Amino acid sequence: MKMIIAIVQDQDSQELSDELVKHDFRATKLSTTGGFLKAGNTTFLCGVEDERVDDILKVIDDTCGNREQLVSPITPMGGSADSYIPYPVEVEVGGATVFVMPVEAFHQF
């Protein structure tokens, strides 16, 4: 058995949740915050049998696509903010960060 930890952007969360249910995967959803953009994320925890790992990875890949987004840089903490003009920067967002870890034991009470 494997533990799948998938961190996705909030706007992909509902669609991924629906697709996981559709493909008979159970998941626990946690609200998390990304460190880079300080944006909302959702972390899915899924226990999966070894032979279904490729299936769940395909569902995640098909559901959570990358896209471009304009973001305004954060004002610098040091120095003078008077001369700082925050021009929007285009960054790639979306997709998923996925960890696959072995599970030594699983208990459901």
Phi, psi and omega per residue, in radians:
M1 nan 2.598 3.141
K2 -2.192 2.644 2.987
M3 -1.818 2.122 3.090
I4 -1.775 2.163 3.041
I5 -2.011 1.973 -3.095
A6 -2.041 2.111 3.125
I7 -1.841 2.066 -3.066
V8 -2.246 2.811 3.089
Q9 -1.239 2.559 -3.090
D10 -0.928 -0.655 -3.084
Q11 -1.218 -0.244 3.051
D12 -1.678 -0.141 -2.979
S13 -1.057 -0.891 -3.062
Q14 -1.151 -0.735 3.129
E15 -1.126 -0.716 3.109
L16 -1.133 -0.734 3.105
S17 -1.021 -0.786 3.116
D18 -1.090 -0.744 -3.130
E19 -1.184 -0.644 3.098
L20 -1.104 -0.760 3.101
V21 -1.105 -0.768 -3.140
K22 -1.016 -0.618 -3.128
H23 -1.696 0.282 3.047
D24 1.101 0.711 3.006
F25 -1.901 2.356 3.063
R26 -1.712 2.481 -3.103
A27 -2.546 2.669 2.978
T28 -1.869 2.282 -3.122
K29 -1.787 2.349 3.069
L30 -2.172 2.403 3.040
S31 -1.416 2.235 -3.138
T32 -2.359 2.973 3.131
T33 -2.212 2.334 3.129
G34 -1.309 2.600 -3.115
G35 -1.431 -0.602 -3.037
F36 -1.324 -0.979 -3.099
L37 -1.668 -0.057 -3.094
K38 0.973 0.577 -3.095
A39 -1.786 2.797 3.135
G40 -1.213 2.394 3.060
N41 -2.232 2.922 2.978
T42 -2.218 2.327 3.098
T43 -1.898 2.192 3.108
F44 -1.794 2.314 3.034
L45 -1.945 2.134 -3.097
C46 -2.327 2.222 2.967
G47 -1.577 2.190 -3.015
V48 -2.360 2.417 3.030
E49 -1.119 2.587 -3.063
D50 -0.916 -0.706 -3.078
E51 -1.278 -0.173 -3.137
R52 -1.838 0.056 -3.110
V53 -1.049 -0.813 3.138
D54 -1.078 -0.597 3.131
D55 -1.133 -0.802 -3.114
I56 -1.230 -0.610 3.087
L57 -1.106 -0.641 3.095
K58 -1.165 -0.733 3.104
V59 -1.053 -0.788 3.140
I60 -1.117 -0.799 -3.129
D61 -1.095 -0.739 -3.126
D62 -1.211 -0.461 -3.033
T63 -1.626 -0.628 -3.000
C64 -1.847 1.553 -3.094
G65 -1.595 2.733 3.056
N66 -1.416 2.618 3.082
R67 -2.670 2.831 3.128
E68 -1.618 2.495 3.138
Q69 -2.515 2.452 3.065
L70 -1.510 2.259 3.085
V71 -2.268 2.586 3.072
S72 -1.634 2.243 3.117
P73 -1.070 2.655 3.113
I74 -1.342 2.452 3.113
T75 -1.043 2.361 -3.114
P76 -1.131 2.508 -3.108
M77 -1.307 -0.678 -3.108
G78 -1.702 2.735 3.079
G79 1.446 -2.966 -3.075
S80 -1.569 2.185 3.097
A81 -1.497 -0.141 -3.117
D82 -1.103 -0.672 -3.093
S83 -1.607 0.003 -3.107
Y84 -1.510 2.091 3.103
I85 -2.002 1.892 -3.078
P86 -1.370 1.736 3.063
Y87 -1.455 2.391 3.102
P88 -1.045 2.519 -3.136
V89 -2.114 2.387 3.116
E90 -1.520 2.168 3.129
V91 -2.231 2.737 3.084
E92 -1.530 2.206 3.130
V93 -2.199 3.013 3.118
G94 1.602 -2.775 -3.054
G95 1.290 -2.830 -3.140
A96 -2.604 2.566 2.962
T97 -1.875 2.123 -3.004
V98 -2.186 2.299 3.051
F99 -1.975 2.351 3.080
V100 -2.073 2.058 -3.068
M101 -2.220 2.529 3.086
P102 -1.223 2.545 3.097
V103 -1.985 2.146 -3.121
E104 -1.318 -0.661 -3.127
A105 -2.607 2.674 3.096
F106 -2.392 2.263 3.122
H107 -2.304 2.363 3.074
Q108 -2.233 2.105 -3.082
F109 -1.908 nan nan
